Amino acid sequence: MATHVSGLRARERGFSLIEMLIVVAIIAIMAAVALPNIGQFIRNYKIRGAAQQVAGELQAARSKAIMTNTNAGVSFVVVDADSYRYVMEDLPAGEQLSPLRDLPTGVRFVVAATPPAGPSLRFNRLGGYCNPAAGGGCTAAVAVTCTAEEISTRCNREAGASFVGTDSGAALSGSLVLTLLEENTGLQRTIRIVPGGRVLPQP
């Protein structure tokens, strides 16, 4: 009987202090290895998410142009360094502007370095695009991109600057490009609009 009780007590023993310290040390080493990678992922996630958001709005503008069989076109406009929207030019003046979208805090559009560049591009009824800055049969850029109320609080950081430029890469000549910059880290992401109107965010 005594032997049975002592056997039960032996099985009820917990972990020793040395075993606990070893487990804590292993967890600390794993955390030290993983934390820099997690930080890098979070930084990439912010700029990548912003690029996907802008690409989604570009695709929405293109879809509107196709679905409404637009005559004048649907323009995607980079209103200022932080904001963007599309403008349905066939509609009456008070109904043309889509909701004004803002980039996440700390992310901005980069002024285009490759001419002809402007603040907008226009999708036609077939889903293709033209570049108002280049002329060549493309109607002039949209004149009104913000309401009076929006101008007082938004639409004012480098408003009207040329954020939509042409792609300098030979493989994608004829494409337009938008570049996003995360100001704290210097990370950049591009969104290309290729001939035919397809929207390709950088993976």
Short mmCIF file of the C-alpha atoms (twelve columns), coordinates in Angstrom:
data_MODEL
# 
_entry.id   MODEL 
# 
loop_
_atom_site.group_PDB 
_atom_site.id 
_atom_site.type_symbol 
_atom_site.label_atom_id 
_atom_site.label_alt_id 
_atom_site.label_comp_id 
_atom_site.label_asym_id 
_atom_site.label_seq_id 
_atom_site.Cartn_x 
_atom_site.Cartn_y 
_atom_site.Cartn_z 
_atom_site.pdbx_PDB_model_num 
ATOM 1   C CA . MET A 1   0.000   0.000  0.000   1 
ATOM 2   C CA . ALA A 2   2.794   2.457  0.930   1 
ATOM 3   C CA . THR A 3   4.561   1.657  -2.325  1 
ATOM 4   C CA . HIS A 4   1.388   2.493  -4.327  1 
ATOM 5   C CA . VAL A 5   1.011   5.919  -2.571  1 
ATOM 6   C CA . SER A 6   4.666   6.847  -3.133  1 
ATOM 7   C CA . GLY A 7   4.297   5.910  -6.835  1 
ATOM 8   C CA . LEU A 8   1.315   8.282  -7.174  1 
ATOM 9   C CA . ARG A 9   3.284   11.091 -5.504  1 
ATOM 10  C CA . ALA A 10  6.190   10.558 -7.923  1 
ATOM 11  C CA . ARG A 11  3.847   10.914 -10.898 1 
ATOM 12  C CA . GLU A 12  2.353   14.165 -9.489  1 
ATOM 13  C CA . ARG A 13  5.698   16.041 -9.592  1 
ATOM 14  C CA . GLY A 14  5.764   19.206 -11.832 1 
ATOM 15  C CA . PHE A 15  8.529   20.619 -14.023 1 
ATOM 16  C CA . SER A 16  11.865  21.445 -12.501 1 
ATOM 17  C CA . LEU A 17  13.224  25.002 -12.521 1 
ATOM 18  C CA . ILE A 18  15.874  24.058 -15.090 1 
ATOM 19  C CA . GLU A 19  13.228  22.649 -17.470 1 
ATOM 20  C CA . MET A 20  11.176  25.849 -17.173 1 
ATOM 21  C CA . LEU A 21  14.239  28.037 -17.841 1 
ATOM 22  C CA . ILE A 22  15.101  26.023 -20.953 1 
ATOM 23  C CA . VAL A 23  11.563  26.446 -22.330 1 
ATOM 24  C CA . VAL A 24  11.641  30.221 -21.627 1 
ATOM 25  C CA . ALA A 25  15.037  30.511 -23.334 1 
ATOM 26  C CA . ILE A 26  13.757  28.674 -26.438 1 
ATOM 27  C CA . ILE A 27  10.720  30.996 -26.619 1 
ATOM 28  C CA . ALA A 28  12.958  34.074 -26.262 1 
ATOM 29  C CA . ILE A 29  15.253  32.887 -29.088 1 
ATOM 30  C CA . MET A 30  12.287  32.209 -31.371 1 
ATOM 31  C CA . ALA A 31  10.822  35.662 -30.629 1 
ATOM 32  C CA . ALA A 32  14.157  37.369 -31.317 1 
ATOM 33  C CA . VAL A 33  14.371  35.644 -34.702 1 
ATOM 34  C CA . ALA A 34  10.712  36.298 -35.648 1 
ATOM 35  C CA . LEU A 35  10.228  39.933 -34.557 1 
ATOM 36  C CA . PRO A 36  12.305  41.623 -37.314 1 
ATOM 37  C CA . ASN A 37  10.442  39.583 -39.944 1 
ATOM 38  C CA . ILE A 38  7.085   40.515 -38.401 1 
ATOM 39  C CA . GLY A 39  8.071   44.209 -38.424 1 
ATOM 40  C CA . GLN A 40  9.052   43.986 -42.099 1 
ATOM 41  C CA . PHE A 41  5.755   42.256 -42.915 1 
ATOM 42  C CA . ILE A 42  3.746   44.998 -41.177 1 
ATOM 43  C CA . ARG A 43  5.603   47.745 -43.090 1 
ATOM 44  C CA . ASN A 44  5.039   45.947 -46.407 1 
ATOM 45  C CA . TYR A 45  1.412   45.247 -45.517 1 
ATOM 46  C CA . LYS A 46  0.574   48.957 -45.180 1 
ATOM 47  C CA . ILE A 47  1.969   50.061 -48.549 1 
ATOM 48  C CA . ARG A 48  0.741   46.918 -50.319 1 
ATOM 49  C CA . GLY A 49  -2.751  47.425 -48.872 1 
ATOM 50  C CA . ALA A 50  -2.770  51.044 -50.074 1 
ATOM 51  C CA . ALA A 51  -1.762  49.946 -53.597 1 
ATOM 52  C CA . GLN A 52  -4.539  47.329 -53.666 1 
ATOM 53  C CA . GLN A 53  -7.024  49.961 -52.500 1 
ATOM 54  C CA . VAL A 54  -6.068  52.389 -55.311 1 
ATOM 55  C CA . ALA A 55  -6.068  49.561 -57.877 1 
ATOM 56  C CA . GLY A 56  -9.577  48.629 -56.736 1 
ATOM 57  C CA . GLU A 57  -10.799 52.178 -57.317 1 
ATOM 58  C CA . LEU A 58  -9.152  52.243 -60.759 1 
ATOM 59  C CA . GLN A 59  -10.888 48.989 -61.612 1 
ATOM 60  C CA . ALA A 60  -14.201 50.414 -60.335 1 
ATOM 61  C CA . ALA A 61  -13.789 53.433 -62.649 1 
ATOM 62  C CA . ARG A 62  -13.071 51.155 -65.609 1 
ATOM 63  C CA . SER A 63  -16.081 48.965 -64.799 1 
ATOM 64  C CA . LYS A 64  -18.342 52.045 -64.570 1 
ATOM 65  C CA . ALA A 65  -17.193 53.164 -68.013 1 
ATOM 66  C CA . ILE A 66  -18.000 49.747 -69.497 1 
ATOM 67  C CA . MET A 67  -21.298 49.168 -67.659 1 
ATOM 68  C CA . THR A 68  -22.730 52.627 -68.415 1 
ATOM 69  C CA . ASN A 69  -21.503 52.581 -72.031 1 
ATOM 70  C CA . THR A 70  -20.152 56.037 -71.331 1 
ATOM 71  C CA . ASN A 71  -19.783 58.691 -74.027 1 
ATOM 72  C CA . ALA A 72  -17.546 61.239 -72.295 1 
ATOM 73  C CA . GLY A 73  -15.626 58.675 -70.243 1 
ATOM 74  C CA . VAL A 74  -14.962 57.943 -66.593 1 
ATOM 75  C CA . SER A 75  -11.860 59.684 -65.271 1 
ATOM 76  C CA . PHE A 76  -9.744  58.438 -62.388 1 
ATOM 77  C CA . VAL A 77  -8.292  61.526 -60.723 1 
ATOM 78  C CA . VAL A 78  -5.474  61.798 -58.175 1 
ATOM 79  C CA . VAL A 79  -6.915  64.841 -56.421 1 
ATOM 80  C CA . ASP A 80  -3.831  65.533 -54.289 1 
ATOM 81  C CA . ALA A 81  -0.935  63.652 -52.692 1 
ATOM 82  C CA . ASP A 82  -3.301  61.865 -50.280 1 
ATOM 83  C CA . SER A 83  -6.678  61.600 -52.067 1 
ATOM 84  C CA . TYR A 84  -8.262  60.134 -55.188 1 
ATOM 85  C CA . ARG A 85  -11.657 59.475 -56.777 1 
ATOM 86  C CA . TYR A 86  -13.289 58.828 -60.126 1 
ATOM 87  C CA . VAL A 87  -15.527 61.226 -62.050 1 
ATOM 88  C CA . MET A 88  -18.441 59.977 -64.207 1 
ATOM 89  C CA . GLU A 89  -18.451 62.677 -66.846 1 
ATOM 90  C CA . ASP A 90  -21.730 61.704 -68.564 1 
ATOM 91  C CA . LEU A 91  -23.748 62.561 -65.438 1 
ATOM 92  C CA . PRO A 92  -25.038 66.013 -64.409 1 
ATOM 93  C CA . ALA A 93  -22.491 68.172 -62.577 1 
ATOM 94  C CA . GLY A 94  -23.820 67.450 -59.074 1 
ATOM 95  C CA . GLU A 95  -23.684 63.671 -59.552 1 
ATOM 96  C CA . GLN A 96  -20.340 63.225 -61.276 1 
ATOM 97  C CA . LEU A 97  -18.001 62.832 -58.293 1 
ATOM 98  C CA . SER A 98  -17.580 59.485 -56.542 1 
ATOM 99  C CA . PRO A 99  -16.752 59.502 -52.798 1 
ATOM 100 C CA . LEU A 100 -13.342 61.025 -52.080 1 
ATOM 101 C CA . ARG A 101 -10.925 58.299 -50.898 1 
ATOM 102 C CA . ASP A 102 -7.868  58.884 -48.716 1 
ATOM 103 C CA . LEU A 103 -4.644  56.911 -48.612 1 
ATOM 104 C CA . PRO A 104 -3.617  55.461 -45.230 1 
ATOM 105 C CA . THR A 105 -1.750  57.883 -42.972 1 
ATOM 106 C CA . GLY A 106 1.914   58.104 -43.958 1 
ATOM 107 C CA . VAL A 107 1.336   56.903 -47.539 1 
ATOM 108 C CA . ARG A 108 1.300   59.361 -50.466 1 
ATOM 109 C CA . PHE A 109 1.327   59.493 -54.237 1 
ATOM 110 C CA . VAL A 110 4.675   60.316 -55.843 1 
ATOM 111 C CA . VAL A 111 4.810   63.076 -58.447 1 
ATOM 112 C CA . ALA A 112 5.472   61.423 -61.825 1 
ATOM 113 C CA . ALA A 113 8.902   61.959 -63.372 1 
ATOM 114 C CA . THR A 114 8.095   60.620 -66.862 1 
ATOM 115 C CA . PRO A 115 6.120   62.956 -69.168 1 
ATOM 116 C CA . PRO A 116 3.520   63.347 -70.448 1 
ATOM 117 C CA . ALA A 117 2.122   63.276 -66.935 1 
ATOM 118 C CA . GLY A 118 -0.997  64.693 -65.339 1 
ATOM 119 C CA . PRO A 119 -3.401  64.223 -62.433 1 
ATOM 120 C CA . SER A 120 -5.811  61.882 -64.248 1 
ATOM 121 C CA . LEU A 121 -6.532  59.214 -66.833 1 
ATOM 122 C CA . ARG A 122 -9.788  58.479 -68.639 1 
ATOM 123 C CA . PHE A 123 -11.466 55.096 -69.317 1 
ATOM 124 C CA . ASN A 124 -13.738 54.725 -72.338 1 
ATOM 125 C CA . ARG A 125 -16.776 52.513 -72.992 1 
ATOM 126 C CA . LEU A 126 -14.562 49.613 -74.135 1 
ATOM 127 C CA . GLY A 127 -12.455 49.666 -70.963 1 
ATOM 128 C CA . GLY A 128 -9.422  51.178 -72.666 1 
ATOM 129 C CA . TYR A 129 -7.821  54.354 -71.413 1 
ATOM 130 C CA . CYS A 130 -6.392  57.580 -72.733 1 
ATOM 131 C CA . ASN A 131 -4.037  60.088 -71.151 1 
ATOM 132 C CA . PRO A 132 -5.429  63.661 -71.070 1 
ATOM 133 C CA . ALA A 133 -1.896  65.008 -70.523 1 
ATOM 134 C CA . ALA A 134 -0.798  63.563 -73.871 1 
ATOM 135 C CA . GLY A 135 -3.658  65.000 -75.921 1 
ATOM 136 C CA . GLY A 136 -4.003  63.023 -79.140 1 
ATOM 137 C CA . GLY A 137 -7.797  62.961 -79.130 1 
ATOM 138 C CA . CYS A 138 -8.141  62.503 -75.360 1 
ATOM 139 C CA . THR A 139 -10.431 65.165 -73.889 1 
ATOM 140 C CA . ALA A 140 -8.873  67.647 -71.461 1 
ATOM 141 C CA . ALA A 141 -8.577  66.652 -67.806 1 
ATOM 142 C CA . VAL A 142 -11.592 67.049 -65.509 1 
ATOM 143 C CA . ALA A 143 -11.887 70.636 -64.283 1 
ATOM 144 C CA . VAL A 144 -13.760 70.107 -60.971 1 
ATOM 145 C CA . THR A 145 -12.419 67.324 -58.755 1 
ATOM 146 C CA . CYS A 146 -13.483 68.517 -55.269 1 
ATOM 147 C CA . THR A 147 -16.509 70.217 -53.789 1 
ATOM 148 C CA . ALA A 148 -16.192 73.571 -51.994 1 
ATOM 149 C CA . GLU A 149 -16.578 71.824 -48.614 1 
ATOM 150 C CA . GLU A 150 -13.818 69.312 -49.398 1 
ATOM 151 C CA . ILE A 151 -11.379 72.003 -50.546 1 
ATOM 152 C CA . SER A 152 -11.507 73.701 -47.136 1 
ATOM 153 C CA . THR A 153 -10.248 70.609 -45.302 1 
ATOM 154 C CA . ARG A 154 -8.894  68.190 -47.936 1 
ATOM 155 C CA . CYS A 155 -7.787  68.214 -51.595 1 
ATOM 156 C CA . ASN A 156 -5.006  70.653 -50.720 1 
ATOM 157 C CA . ARG A 157 -1.706  68.748 -50.536 1 
ATOM 158 C CA . GLU A 158 -0.020  69.328 -53.906 1 
ATOM 159 C CA . ALA A 159 -3.447  69.540 -55.549 1 
ATOM 160 C CA . GLY A 160 -3.345  69.240 -59.336 1 
ATOM 161 C CA . ALA A 161 0.208   67.876 -59.456 1 
ATOM 162 C CA . SER A 162 1.110   65.312 -62.130 1 
ATOM 163 C CA . PHE A 163 0.889   61.972 -60.340 1 
ATOM 164 C CA . VAL A 164 -0.090  59.788 -63.336 1 
ATOM 165 C CA . GLY A 165 2.934   59.316 -65.602 1 
ATOM 166 C CA . THR A 166 3.970   57.129 -68.490 1 
ATOM 167 C CA . ASP A 167 5.910   53.925 -67.891 1 
ATOM 168 C CA . SER A 168 9.578   54.219 -68.788 1 
ATOM 169 C CA . GLY A 169 10.121  50.438 -69.050 1 
ATOM 170 C CA . ALA A 170 10.509  49.199 -72.630 1 
ATOM 171 C CA . ALA A 171 8.573   46.003 -71.927 1 
ATOM 172 C CA . LEU A 172 5.516   47.972 -70.817 1 
ATOM 173 C CA . SER A 173 5.719   50.959 -73.156 1 
ATOM 174 C CA . GLY A 174 2.361   52.635 -73.618 1 
ATOM 175 C CA . SER A 175 1.385   51.964 -70.005 1 
ATOM 176 C CA . LEU A 176 0.554   54.554 -67.402 1 
ATOM 177 C CA . VAL A 177 1.938   54.253 -63.890 1 
ATOM 178 C CA . LEU A 178 1.035   55.505 -60.411 1 
ATOM 179 C CA . THR A 179 3.599   55.251 -57.611 1 
ATOM 180 C CA . LEU A 180 2.851   55.140 -53.887 1 
ATOM 181 C CA . LEU A 181 5.419   55.950 -51.206 1 
ATOM 182 C CA . GLU A 182 5.363   55.131 -47.508 1 
ATOM 183 C CA . GLU A 183 7.070   58.203 -46.099 1 
ATOM 184 C CA . ASN A 184 8.496   56.658 -42.900 1 
ATOM 185 C CA . THR A 185 10.164  53.644 -44.503 1 
ATOM 186 C CA . GLY A 186 10.753  54.801 -48.091 1 
ATOM 187 C CA . LEU A 187 8.983   51.693 -49.443 1 
ATOM 188 C CA . GLN A 188 7.302   52.151 -52.828 1 
ATOM 189 C CA . ARG A 189 4.646   50.291 -54.805 1 
ATOM 190 C CA . THR A 190 3.537   50.923 -58.369 1 
ATOM 191 C CA . ILE A 191 0.221   50.417 -60.133 1 
ATOM 192 C CA . ARG A 192 0.310   50.050 -63.917 1 
ATOM 193 C CA . ILE A 193 -2.537  50.578 -66.338 1 
ATOM 194 C CA . VAL A 194 -1.509  48.666 -69.440 1 
ATOM 195 C CA . PRO A 195 -2.776  49.172 -73.017 1 
ATOM 196 C CA . GLY A 196 -6.324  47.888 -73.105 1 
ATOM 197 C CA . GLY A 197 -7.023  49.268 -69.633 1 
ATOM 198 C CA . ARG A 198 -6.051  46.372 -67.366 1 
ATOM 199 C CA . VAL A 199 -4.963  47.475 -63.876 1 
ATOM 200 C CA . LEU A 200 -1.863  45.714 -62.522 1 
ATOM 201 C CA . PRO A 201 -0.768  46.510 -58.943 1 
ATOM 202 C CA . GLN A 202 2.800   45.534 -58.067 1 
ATOM 203 C CA . PRO A 203 2.713   42.154 -56.278 1 
# 
